[in-house]
Amino acid sequence: MRALAKTAPAPTTVYLVGGTTAVLVGWRDTTLYVDMIMRPEHDAMLRAILARKEQLSINVEFAAPDQFIPVPTGWESRSPLVAQYGPLTVRHYDLTAQALAKIERGHVRDLNHVRAMLDAGLVTPDSLRTTYDQAASDLYRYPAVDPVTYRAALDALLAEPVKPPRPAAPESR
């Protein structure tokens, strides 16, 4: 991201998604893809991403929850800050939206990520229900999503008990 920031012609925000968020937050050690989006997009930065991708032998995907499920407006303001590198702001894409996209997809790994997010207090059952309810009226715009199955998956996941967050380890001196 520091290298990418050097190519930013104007203030830009990168939103990290999926496994990238999981690695940075700490519930996964590795990811196969750096999933992200950039707002606004700049050709110079897209070219720099391509060059760094090859240099670092990593996969980069431009993907975000709003490509798969409806996400209520204001997701940008709900996207936690990761870092600031000059004109480049790096954020996690709205964590509740990420969790809902994972629930809709329904893969075992995705559901485990949502459980980890709940256990860590990064999302709450109330935020998942509220955000789902706010976006449900726009599900018709996503014909691949079955609203009944999606809601049932959300309800099933939320019926599971949430583990209390682990206390932070004491700092060593």
Secondary structure as GFF3:
##gff-version 3
##sequence-region A 1 173
A	DSSP	alpha_helix	2	5	.	.	.	ID=ss1
A	DSSP	beta_strand	12	17	.	.	.	ID=ss2
A	DSSP	alpha_helix	19	25	.	.	.	ID=ss3
A	DSSP	beta_strand	33	39	.	.	.	ID=ss4
A	DSSP	alpha_helix	43	56	.	.	.	ID=ss5
A	DSSP	beta_strand	59	62	.	.	.	ID=ss6
A	DSSP	three_ten_helix	65	67	.	.	.	ID=ss7
A	DSSP	three_ten_helix	75	78	.	.	.	ID=ss8
A	DSSP	beta_strand	81	85	.	.	.	ID=ss9
A	DSSP	beta_strand	88	92	.	.	.	ID=ss10
A	DSSP	alpha_helix	95	105	.	.	.	ID=ss11
A	DSSP	alpha_helix	108	119	.	.	.	ID=ss12
A	DSSP	alpha_helix	125	135	.	.	.	ID=ss13
A	DSSP	three_ten_helix	136	141	.	.	.	ID=ss14
A	DSSP	alpha_helix	147	159	.	.	.	ID=ss15
###
